[in-house]
Amino acid sequence: MSAKFDYIFQNGKILDGAGNAPVTADLGVRNGVSAALGNLENSESSHWEDVRGKMLSPGFIDVHTHDDNAVLKSQDSLPKISQGVTTVIVGNCGLSASPVRLRDKPPDPLNLLGTEADFRFDTFDGCAEALSSIQSPVNVATLVGHTSLRVNHMDDLFRSATSY
């Protein structure tokens, strides 16, 4: 009995990441996950695509983004997925959209992420729940920015933090 896939991409060029020459192979995708690589000509699939001469890639990770609010506002993430980006890392440069409790407008440099209305998660769990609920087409890994934490606990962001 042959395997059943949602998609089979035939004759794609595969790079192993170790500097070897590309190999031509088929890629079977099931439930949005790469499930098999090799000769899949005897397999079943709902969709077949001959990608002869094209490179296959599982996606790219954009490790330095400021997309904290963008992934929530543009839920199709078209600017990312149209470039092959499947994962974004947010919360870079000490800036994150959560957890933030603002007393006023976001201060420099936190305002690079948006306006006061964009900082609506005073807990990290609240932001994680919002990200889960939109079912973003990109994976989102989050860092918590030190500036965001300082805004929560310090009146003056230009002085050194103390233990109390």
C-alpha positions in Angstrom: 0.0 0.0 0.0 1.4 3.4 -0.9 1.5 6.5 1.3 -1.2 9.2 0.9 -0.1 12.8 0.8 -1.9 16.1 0.4 0.8 17.4 -2.0 3.7 15.8 -3.8 6.3 18.1 -5.4 8.1 16.0 -8.0 11.6 16.4 -9.3 12.7 19.2 -7.0 16.3 20.1 -6.3 17.1 19.4 -2.7 20.1 21.0 -0.8 21.3 19.2 2.3 22.8 22.3 3.9 26.3 20.6 4.1 27.6 22.1 0.8 26.9 19.0 -1.3 25.5 19.2 -4.8 21.7 19.2 -5.0 19.9 16.0 -5.5 16.7 15.6 -7.4 13.8 14.1 -5.4 10.1 14.2 -4.7 8.7 15.8 -1.5 5.5 14.5 0.1 3.5 16.9 2.3 0.9 15.7 4.7 -1.1 18.0 7.1 1.3 20.9 6.2 4.4 19.0 7.2 7.1 17.5 5.0 6.5 13.8 5.5 8.6 12.0 2.9 11.6 12.7 0.6 12.7 10.4 -2.2 11.0 8.7 -5.1 7.3 9.0 -4.5 6.0 8.1 -8.0 4.0 5.2 -6.6 2.4 7.2 -3.8 -1.1 8.8 -3.7 -1.7 12.5 -3.5 -4.5 15.0 -3.8 -2.2 17.4 -5.6 0.8 16.8 -7.8 3.2 19.5 -8.9 6.2 19.0 -11.2 8.9 21.5 -9.9 11.7 20.2 -12.2 14.6 22.6 -12.1 13.4 24.4 -9.0 14.8 24.3 -5.5 12.6 23.0 -2.6 12.9 24.6 0.8 10.9 24.1 3.9 11.0 27.8 4.6 13.3 30.5 6.0 13.6 31.8 9.5 13.7 35.6 9.8 15.7 35.9 13.1 15.7 39.7 13.4 12.3 41.2 13.0 10.2 43.8 14.7 7.0 42.1 13.6 5.5 41.9 17.2 2.4 43.7 16.2 2.6 43.1 12.5 1.8 39.4 12.8 -1.4 40.4 14.7 -2.4 43.2 12.4 -1.7 41.5 9.1 -2.9 38.0 9.9 -2.1 36.7 6.4 1.6 37.6 6.9 1.8 38.1 3.1 5.0 40.2 3.3 6.7 37.2 5.0 5.3 34.2 3.3 5.7 35.7 -0.2 9.4 35.7 0.5 9.4 32.1 1.8 9.7 33.1 5.4 7.9 30.6 7.6 9.2 31.6 11.0 9.8 35.1 12.6 11.6 35.9 15.8 10.0 38.9 17.5 11.1 40.9 20.6 14.5 41.8 19.2 16.7 44.7 20.2 15.2 44.8 23.7 11.8 45.8 22.3 8.7 43.6 22.6 5.0 44.2 22.4 4.5 42.2 25.6 4.4 42.3 28.5 4.0 46.0 28.6 2.0 48.3 30.9 2.1 51.8 29.5 1.3 54.9 31.6 1.4 57.1 28.5 2.6 57.0 24.9 5.3 54.4 24.2 8.7 55.9 24.8 11.7 55.8 22.5 12.6 53.2 21.2 9.5 51.2 22.1 7.4 53.4 19.8 9.1 51.7 16.9 6.7 48.8 17.4 3.5 51.0 17.3 1.3 53.4 19.1 -0.2 53.2 22.6 -3.1 51.1 21.3 -0.7 48.4 20.0 0.6 47.6 23.5 -2.5 45.8 24.7 -0.9 42.8 26.5 0.3 43.4 30.0 1.1 39.7 30.3 3.0 37.5 28.0 0.3 34.9 28.2 -2.2 37.4 26.8 0.0 37.9 23.7 0.6 34.2 23.3 -3.2 33.5 23.4 -3.8 36.2 20.8 -1.1 34.7 18.5 -2.6 31.2 18.9 -6.1 32.4 18.2 -5.2 34.0 14.8 -3.6 30.8 13.4 -0.9 32.8 11.7 0.6 31.3 8.6 4.1 32.0 10.0 5.5 30.5 13.2 6.2 33.1 15.8 9.0 32.7 18.4 9.0 35.5 20.9 11.7 37.2 23.1 10.8 39.5 25.9 12.5 42.8 25.5 14.4 44.4 28.4 13.1 47.8 27.4 9.6 46.5 27.7 10.3 45.2 31.2 11.9 48.5 32.2 8.8 50.4 31.1 6.8 48.2 33.4 8.9 49.0 36.5 10.9 52.2 36.0 9.9 55.8 35.8 13.2 56.8 34.2 14.5 54.5 31.4 17.8 56.4 31.2 19.1 55.5 34.6 20.5 52.1 35.7 18.2 49.6 37.1 18.5 48.7 40.8 17.4 45.6 42.7 14.6 47.6 44.4 
